[in-house]
């Protein structure tokens, strides 16, 4: 079987295929020594760890051991603490989450795939795809042709497989952007490992900011306004100007990476081709904002479900269509949940008044403080990491 793309979704799909006893070849457009800058997706849900454990228990444990499980959550409104909760140290079993840079998660997945016998073809970008009742044929930029009974398309937001199949992405693409900055931890004077969310930060002219620890550093996410000029915020030089409002001054010179992202909430109109031989997964099938950690986690759930469907397809012709229907429904749920989160991150007048009232009453009605803490991440229940095809 062929997997297109060696990101977390593609690597998980390849590992899941091998766990099902199927051969797996990964075609990746970039070279084996590619540089993958930035923390990107940090948060690995417990449900995702459990999915990985079902494929490779040692891998799930290694991800958990290398990650940070921050013990404290704090939420501020205009500089005033409105919610705080600390948890006892985790002991025994998989943690409730793992905070680790995506590049580290990918490295661990890659090692596990190599040990499982996955074949990798680096520098092999797919150019065209054709499908038939019995197989899929792929052409790559080096002139080779590849044939497989099934293909998992996990080649990201600019998926060549999706484009070749004529599949379209649909959903909101609102204006505005947010800026993500990675900081290296100061090992001599480390900051306490707390996840901090700040509504309308007074030192940032009322912009909202999130501060999340990961193994070896911090990710800072600044929500910008539609009228903001990107150059004011999205470079190393710009970040050095605004970061001291968020973290101690010494972190100005500890910047590892700066990136700008849009608020896409889009889902493919279908997750398979007409012959049910190609299964779209991850960002080839959907794009979400990072709040709520829906992107990588749902992509890895897609990957496991895709492998399960392929393993069952010979005996059950409905397996791949069922995968496509169920993961499409999961993606639509996540799209809507991301939209709910953005209504808190980028509030209109009514939502802003509601947030202000809840912040005022939070000291006497703790449930309102908890609502302010949870709302920016959207609904937490749902099918985002349900793997069944």
N, C-alpha and C positions, 0 to 999 in steps of 0.2 A: 504494500500500500504506500501511497505517496502523500506526504505532508508538505505543503508549500508554506515556508516561513519558519524561522528558528527563534521567534520570540517566545514568551512564556506560554502562549496558547499552543503554538506549534510544537514546542518541546513537550508539553503535557500530553498532546495528542499522540505524539510518537511513543512516549513512555506508556501510555494507556494501550496503544495497539500492541506493543510488545508484551504487556501484562496479559493481554488476551490471547497471546500465542501467535500473533500475526506479524509478518515482516513489516518494517517501516523504513522508508527512505525520505529524508528531509532535503528539499531543494531550497536553498537560501541565496538570495541575490547578492548579499554582501559577502566579503571574504571572511575566512575563519578568524583572522586577527582584527576584525572590525572593532572600532571603539564605540562603546555605548555610553555616552555621557549622561550624567545626571541621575538623580534618585528615581525619577518617574513614579511608577506605582510603588507605594511603600507598604500598604496595609494588606496583609494576608489574613482573611477571615478564618475563624476556627473551622467553619464548614469546608473551606478550601483545604486547610491542613488535613482534615479527615479524608477528603477525596484523594489527596496525595498519599496519605497513609495507606489507603486501599490499594494503591499501585506499588508503593515502595515505602514501607514503614520507616526505614532508616533515613530516607530523604526528608520525610516530614519532621522527624526528630532533629535532623541537622539544621533545617530552616529555623525551627523553633529555638534551638540552642544558640544560633548565631544572631538572632534578632533581639530587639528590645521589646519588652512588654512593660510599657510605662504604667506606673501605679496610680497616677493622679490625673484627674481631668478638672480643668478650671474654665469657667466662662465669665467674661467681663462685658459690661455694657457701658460704653463711654467712660471706661477706666475704673468702673466700680464692680467688684466681684459680686456676681449674682448666683453662681453655682460652683460648688467644689465637692469632689468626692475622691477619696483614696481607697485603694484596695490592698488587701494583704498580699505578700509575695506569692506568686504562683508556685505550686508544688504538685508534682504528679500528673501524668498524662499530658496531652497537648494543651497549650495555653489558649485563652480566649481569642487571641490574635497574635500576630507577629509583625513587628515593624522593621523592615529590612529593605535596602535599596533594590530596585528591580534588577539591576545588573548583577547583584549577588544571587538573587533568586534564580535568574537565568543561568548563571554559572553552575549552581548546584544542580539544576535540572539537566543541563548539558552533560555534566559528569555522569549523572544517573543514566541518561540515555545511552551514552557511549558504553557504559558497563552492561547495559541491557541488550547491546547489539544493534542499536539504531545506526543506519548508514547515513552519512552526511555528504552532500554535494554542495560545497561552498562556491560562491561566485557564479551561481546558476540561476539567473533570473528568468521567470516564466514570461513569455511574450504572448502566446495564444493558447486557448483551450478549446477543444472540441469534444463533445460527449456523444455517446451512442447507447443503445440498449444494453451492451455488454461491457463497455470499458470507457475510459477517458484517455485522450491523447493530449499531451502537453508538448509545446515547443518552447525551447529556451534560447536565450540570446546567443549561446555558443553554437547554435545550429543543430543541437541534438533533439531527438524526439523521445518522449517517455510515455509508456502506456501502463495503466493501472486499472484494476477493477473499480477502485474507489479513490477519491482524493479528498483530503481535508484542506480547505483553503484557509490558511491562517497567516496570510501575507499582509496584514495590517490595514491601516486607514486608506492607503492608496492601492488597494488590492488589484493586481493585474488580473487575477482569476475572476474576481467579481466583474471587472470591466469587460473582460472577454466574453463572459456569459450574458452581458447586457442587464445585469441586476442593478437596480437603483437604490440609493439611500433616501429615506424620507423622514421628515421631522423638523423641529425647530432648529434654526441656526441664529440665535439672537445676537445682536450687536454686543460689543463689549469684550473684555478679555481679563485674564488674571495672570499674575506674574509669580513664578515659582523660583525660589532661591535655595540652593543647597549650601550649608555651612559645615565646615569641619569642626568637630568638638574641640574645645580648648582643654586638653587633658590635664593641664596644671590647675585650672579653675573651672571644672565642668559645671554646666547649669543643671539644676535638678531635672530629672526625666519626667516632665509634665506635658500633657497635651493641653494647649491653651488656645481658646477661641476668643477673639475680641470683636464685639460688635462696635461699629462706629468709633474706632480708635481715635481719641481726641488729638493725639500727636501726629496722626496721619490724615488730618482734615476730614475725619468721619468715615474713612474707608475701613472695611472689615479685613481682619488678618487672622490667619491660623498658623500656629507654631507646633510642629510635630517632631519629636525625637525619633531618630533611627539609629541603628548600630553604627557608631562612629561620627554622628553628626546630627544636623537639624534640617528640616525642610520648612521654609517660610512661604506661605501662600498669601499673596496680597490681591484682594478683589478690587479691580479698577473700575472706573466709571466709563460710560459710553463716550463722554467728552474728553477723557484723558488722552494725551498724546503718548503712544507707546514708548517713545524715546525718553520720556521723563522717568520711566520705571524699569524698563526691560533690558538694561545692560549692566555690566559689572560696575561701571562708573556711577550709573544712576542708583543702583542698589546700595552702594556705599553711602549715598546721601540720605536715604530714608531708613536704612536698617537700624541705626542707633535709636530710633523711636521704639523698636521692638525688642532688641537684644542688647547686651552690653557693648560698649564702644569697641572693645577688642575684637569683636567678630567682624568688623568691617574688612579686615584683611584676611579673613578665613573663608572667603567665598569660593566655592568649588564650581558652581554652575548657575546660570540664569536662563530662564526660558519663559516664553509667552504662549498662552493657550487660549483658545476660543471656547465658547460654551455650547458645543454641538450636542444635540440630543436626537440622533438619527438612527434609524433601523432599516436594514435591507428589506425590500418588498418580498423577497423569498430567500430561504436559506439553503435551497438545493436547486439543481437544474431539472429540466423536464424529464430526464431519464433517471433521476435520483442516484446519480453517481458522484456528484460533487457536494460536499457538505461545508457550507460557510461557517466560520467560527471566529470568535474574538472580534477585533476591530475590522476585520474584513466584512463583518456582519452588522456591527453596531458601534457607535461612538457616544460616550457619555462624559460629562464633566467629572473631575476626580472626587468631588465631595460625596461621601458614602462608599467610596472604594468599590465602585460597581464595574469598572472597566476590566482590569486584569482578573478579578475574581470570577466575574461572569464568563469571561473568555476561557478560563481554565475549566469551568463547569461545562461550557460548550464542548471543549476538547474531550473530556472524559465521556460525555454523552455521545459524541460523534464516534469515538472508538467503539463504544458499546453497540451502537447502531450498526456499524460496519461488521462487527463480529457476528451480529444476529441476522444480517441481511439475507444471506443465502437461504436460511431456513424460514425467514419471515420477510416477505416483500414489503410489508408496511413499516419496517423498522426505520428506514431513512425518512420517508414522509412524516412519520411520527416524530422523529428527531426534529425535523424542520418546523413542524407545527408547535411543538412544545418549547423549543428554544426561541422561536420567534415570539411566542407569548411571554416568555421570560424577559426577552429584550424589550418588548413594549412596556412591561411592568417597570423595568429599570429606567426606561426613557421617561415615563410618567413620574416615577419617584425622583429622578434627577430634576425634573421640572418643578416638583414641589420643593426640593431643596433650594433651587435657584430663586424661588419666590421669597425665601428668607434671606438669601445672600444678596439679592438685588431687589429689595422690597419697593413696592409702590406705596402710595400715601397711606392706605388703610393698613397694610401690613406693618409699616413703620410705626404707626400709632399703637398697634397691638403690641409690638415688641417693647415700645417705651412703657406702656402700662404694665406689662408683665415684669419688666425690670424694676419698676417702682414698687410693685407688690411682692416681689420675690422674697424679701427678708421675712415677710409674715405668712406667705403662701409658698412653701418650698416647691410645690408642684409646678408653679409658674417658672421658677428658675430651671427646673429640670426640662421643661418644654423649650426654653431658650437654648439649653445645652444640646438637646437632641434634634431639634427641628432643622438645623442647617445641613443635616446629612440625609434627610428624607426618610421615608418609612424603612424600618429595619427588617420587617418580615417580608416573605415573598420568595419567588423562585430563582433569585439571582445565582445561587450556587447549587441548585438542585440538578443533579447530573443525569437523571434517567432520560433516556431517549423517548 
